[in-house]
Each structure stands twice: as structure tokens, then as C-alpha cells.
Amino acid sequence: MTPAEPGPCGCDPSGGMVLRRTITIPNSRGLHARAAAKLVALAERFSACVNVSRAGQTVPACSIMGLMMLGAGQGSEVLVEAEGWDAREALDAVAGLIEAGFHED
């Protein structure tokens, strides 16, 4: 068995299943630059690969520009996926940040 290739952010997708959660963006400014930076900083604390999708576009959670390009305003639904040995912890943390409105409102 060969090890999994590292993800786009140096994450490690091996050792776990893919977990998914759909979350509604609650804050009035949506997934703007500061919110995206908070999400990146949080996602990078985990070894799991975390991706965010909206309207058929998927980006790694380590990409501020990619996250902003999703155009996820208030009320938008995003799909967060995490894969790796700490995927559950990563997904819970990222979902918690988003559900808390990135601690902005």
C-alpha cells in the first residue's frame, strides 16, 4: 500500500474517510477577506485536507483567494469536506467558526 499524496496545502488525506457538512453563512458580510483568513488559519491547524464548495466550485480551505472567489454571501450554503485522521475535529472546528459568523456580528 502506498501512502496518499499530500493535499494542496500540505495536508494529509490518509487515515480517514471524507466527512461532509452543509452550512449556511450567517454573517452579514459573508465569506469576505477577513473571514476567509480566519478560516484558513483554523484549517491549517489540522492535518486533514479541508475543502469548501459552493455552486459546483470547490476550493481548498487553505486558499484565501479561492474562498473569496466562492462569492458566499449571507444566506449562502457551503459544503465543507474534511478528509484525514483528524477530519472530524477539523470539520467540527471549521463548521463552528462559520456557524458563529466568523465571530464578527
C-alpha positions in Angstrom: 0.0 0.0 0.0 1.4 3.4 -0.9 0.8 6.5 1.2 -1.7 9.1 -0.1 -0.3 12.1 -1.9 -0.1 15.2 0.1 -3.0 17.6 -0.5 -2.8 21.1 -2.0 -1.9 22.7 1.4 0.5 20.0 2.6 -2.4 18.3 4.3 -2.6 14.6 4.7 -5.8 12.9 3.4 -4.8 9.4 4.5 -6.2 7.6 7.5 -9.8 8.6 7.4 -13.0 8.9 5.5 -14.4 12.0 3.9 -16.8 13.8 6.2 -19.2 16.5 4.9 -21.4 19.1 6.3 -23.6 21.8 4.6 -23.6 25.1 6.4 -25.4 28.4 5.8 -23.2 31.5 6.0 -24.9 33.6 8.8 -22.8 36.8 9.0 -23.9 39.9 7.1 -20.6 40.3 5.2 -20.4 36.7 4.1 -17.1 34.9 3.3 -15.0 38.1 2.8 -11.3 38.6 3.2 -11.1 38.7 7.0 -13.5 35.7 7.4 -11.5 33.8 4.8 -8.3 34.5 6.6 -9.8 33.2 9.9 -11.0 30.0 8.1 -7.5 29.4 6.5 -5.7 29.9 9.8 -8.1 27.4 11.5 -8.0 24.8 8.7 -4.2 24.9 8.7 -4.0 23.7 12.3 -5.3 20.3 11.2 -3.5 17.6 9.1 -6.8 16.7 7.4 -7.5 18.2 4.0 -10.4 20.6 4.2 -12.3 21.8 1.1 -15.2 24.3 0.8 -17.7 24.1 -2.1 -20.4 26.4 -3.4 -22.4 26.3 -6.6 -20.3 23.5 -8.1 -16.9 25.1 -7.3 -14.6 23.5 -4.8 -11.5 25.2 -3.3 -9.0 24.1 -0.6 -9.7 25.8 2.8 -6.0 27.0 2.8 -6.7 29.4 -0.1 -7.9 32.9 0.9 -8.4 33.9 -2.7 -10.2 30.6 -3.5 -12.5 31.1 -0.6 -13.3 34.6 -1.5 -13.9 33.6 -5.2 -16.7 31.4 -4.0 -18.8 34.5 -3.6 -20.5 33.1 -0.5 -22.6 35.9 0.9 -25.0 35.9 3.8 -27.5 33.1 3.5 -25.3 31.1 1.0 -24.9 27.4 1.6 -21.4 25.9 1.5 -20.4 22.3 1.7 -17.4 21.7 3.9 -15.5 18.4 3.4 -12.6 17.1 5.5 -10.5 14.0 4.9 -7.8 12.6 7.1 -7.2 11.1 10.5 -8.4 14.3 12.3 -11.2 15.1 9.8 -14.0 15.1 12.4 -12.1 17.6 14.6 -11.3 19.8 11.5 -14.9 19.7 10.3 -16.3 20.5 13.7 -13.9 23.4 14.1 -14.5 24.9 10.7 -18.3 24.4 10.9 -18.2 26.1 14.3 -16.4 29.1 13.0 -18.7 29.5 10.1 -21.8 29.0 12.2 -20.5 31.6 14.7 -20.4 34.1 11.8 -16.6 34.1 12.0 -17.1 35.9 15.4 -17.9 39.1 13.6 -21.6 40.0 14.1 
